[in-house]
Amino acid sequence: MYNLQSNELEMTFQKREEIITSSTIGNAIFAISKNGTLLAHCHGDNSITIYLMENGLEVTT
């Protein structure tokens, strides 16, 4: 994830390769940027949502 103000790389993400079944519950993954301003939430194979830590607003999905 890049900082849009400084164009610096702040965080890298890795996708875990595992089979998800209907009985799998609670495998959400969270990560916070190095400067503590962004929260990334991975929920599912192709879904990552990024939030602002300051006010909880969703930046993108």
N, C-alpha and C positions, 0 to 999 in steps of 0.2 A: 504494500500500500504506500503510495507516495503522498507527501505533504504538498498540497497544491500551492501553498505560499512560497515555499523554498525549493520545490521540485526535488527534495531529498527523499530517498527510500527510507521509510520508517519501520515497515514490518513486512515480513514475507509469510505466506500461508502455505501449508501443505495439505493436500487432500488425502485422507485416509481411505485406503481401498479395503472395504469390508462389505459383506453382504448384509443388507438391511431387510429384516423380515417384519411381518406385522406384529410379532411378539416383542420386538425391540422397543423399549420405552426409555426416554430420557437420555439420548445420546447427543444432546446439543453441545456445541463447542463455543467457548467465548475467548476472545483475545482483546487486550487493551494496547493501544499504541504506546510507543516509548515515552512520548511526552504526556500521556494520560488524557488526551483530548478526544479520542475516538474509541468506540467499542464495536468490535465485529462479532456477530453472532451467526454461526453456521448451523442451519437446521435443514438437513436433507442433503441429497447428492449435489444438487445444482442451485442451492439457495444460500446466499450470504447477505446479511443485512448489516449496514454500518450506521451507527448512531453517534450523535454528539454527546459526550459525557456532561457537558455544561448544562444542557437542558433536556436531554433525552430525545431530541428530534431525530427522525429517521433521515439519513443523508441519501442512501441508495439501497436497492435490493438487487 
